[in-house]
Amino acid sequence: MQFVNRTEELASLESEYRRKGGSFVVMYGRRRTGKTTLIRKFIENKHALYFLADKQLEQQQQHQFKEQLASFTNDKLLQSLKINHWDQLFNFLDQYAAKHKGKKMVVVLDEFQYLAGSNPAFASMLQRYWDNQLQTKNIMLVICGSLISMMWKHALSYNAPLFGRRTAQMHIHPFRYEHVFPFLKEKNEIEKLEFYGLCGGIPRYLLEMHPSKSLMQNIREQILDRNKMLFSEPRFILNDELTETSTYFSILQTIAAGNHKIGNISAALGLPNNSITSHLDRLRELDLVERTAPVTERYPEKSRKGLYVIKDFYFRFWFRYIFPFLSEIE
């Protein structure tokens, strides 16, 4: 897979890596923006432990982390031990870092929201170890998450357990238009605009597009084909991030159809305004929807002229042209 752009983000990570003593980076952003690819590029040729969390139970997460740590440290004894608590693993990590203080170590906890979800006390536990032990070591800790609200809850908001510990935070956004050109080398300027209008700046979606085929060919083959990833991508993301998704699907379809004021959205759904406000806020947290207001408004957040739009280009296309016609496509 090609690595494109992200020069500023890589420079920020390298700056933290060169920092004396411990450094703690919080990275977050919506799915498919290339956070994991960025991290893997950064840790190339570095003394790095990379752990990708998932939706398993806490005990399985601990076992997988132990296996990764044992492989990283080449410690066969650790591999044979039975682990019952994160304390055992963090203590081992602390001891290893103390013995190898001459070489900077990078520890990455990717999809951090799953670790915090499997144990609500995990962030507090990590905070305790960082404060008392790890921050004095020659270590760079990176926690990365796709569920933005969870990252705020555990690391970025004032009341978060990890608030104040980070030495840097990075919100990874989709690519800007000029940065998608490497994905579309065979396209002319009009075609680049068309593909950007379909996929936005999401690297994963652009990689699904066949570079030598037209926009309509790609839509037929990569989106309308039930067996391809993009056909069900919005459904999978929403089901993964949200519960009781039917209302969210209806809201997104209503916005895609041209209803942007909260009153119009409510009327189209037959629901009172206050019943969908929390759903709209949740979609904003996921970076899928944004609220805009005229620049002349003194208090834009309270303005009655605010409009809700689908921020993600592909979600906008999918809910306008695919979701309403799923039965016909099937």
Disulfide bonds with the S-S distance in Angstrom:
none
